């Protein structure tokens, strides 16, 4: 069988003993959740980019090319659609609330300190810092929800579950970086908590292609649907789906 890639990652997807997962979206109760699109991990000349270009140039070339060429434009399109149609947008950020990062889980604190010492680059990016900020192309508007997490998954260190339920949101269209870490953890948790869950394949990126593809395949098999930006817009522009 051909090895799956971003272009053909669905090859063999149905070779699976269970039905593929679905997502029955209510267009009036579906939010766009943008995960960790911050300066630290999307800008090649800041934060993590300084380390990657110096120490992992091939990985940096793949990742930042995808982010700049594909992922950010995809976000701009989705964000415009959700805003123009009056649908809710939720921004998730990651980073400590305290400047020294000590409010993160101990494993994360140790990793921050080791990486900073080894690379000479401060990788703390605490809330309020320039690296922590959401990128300019996606600046939240007044009235749009911004929630900061101190864990990989948004549901594990915030009250986002209760907040979404208070807002009457039943479906989530999820995007961001990295596909196989914070995005995947948040998306799996959302599905397990009963939210109709969609990953947007051209609005996500991982440091390597194999990790990105593995997440898409696993999510599509077990947790929800994987759609493109065009498919999301088409789905939410159609009359409300009915479960069955």
LINMOJO-V75432 format. One record per backbone hydrogen bond with DSSP energy under -0.5 kcal/mol. CO is the residue of the C=O (numbers start at 1). NH is the residue of the N-H. Records with the same first field share a line. If there is no record, write none. Layout:
BEGIN
CO: NH, NH
END
This chain:
BEGIN
5: 8, 9
8: 11
10: 13
12: 15
14: 16
23: 25
25: 27, 241
26: 29
29: 170, 171
31: 33, 173
32: 34, 90
33: 35, 175
34: 36, 92
35: 177
36: 38
37: 135
38: 41, 42
39: 42, 43
40: 48, 49
42: 44
43: 46
46: 49
47: 50, 51
48: 51, 52
49: 53
50: 54
51: 55
52: 56
56: 60
57: 61
58: 62
59: 63
60: 64
61: 65
62: 66
63: 67
64: 68
65: 69
66: 70, 71
67: 72
70: 74
71: 75
72: 76
73: 77
74: 78
75: 79
76: 80
77: 81
78: 82
79: 83
80: 84
81: 85
82: 87
83: 86
88: 32
89: 145
90: 34
91: 147
92: 36
93: 149
96: 127
98: 101
101: 104
105: 108, 109
106: 110
107: 111
108: 112
109: 113
110: 114
111: 115
112: 116
113: 117
114: 118
115: 119
116: 120
121: 123
124: 96
126: 129
129: 133
130: 133
131: 40
133: 39
135: 138
136: 139
141: 144
145: 91
147: 93
149: 95
150: 105
153: 156
154: 157
159: 163
160: 164
161: 165
162: 166
163: 167
164: 169
165: 168
170: 196
171: 31
172: 174, 198
173: 33
174: 200
175: 35
176: 205
178: 181, 183, 184
179: 184
181: 185
182: 186
183: 187
184: 188
185: 189
186: 190
187: 191
188: 192
189: 193
190: 195
191: 194
195: 197
196: 172
197: 225
198: 174
199: 201, 227
200: 203
201: 204
203: 176
205: 178, 179
208: 212
209: 213
210: 214
211: 215
212: 216
213: 217
214: 218
215: 219
216: 220
217: 221
218: 222
219: 223, 224
220: 21
225: 199, 227
227: 201
228: 232
229: 233
230: 234
231: 235
232: 236
233: 237
234: 238
235: 238
END
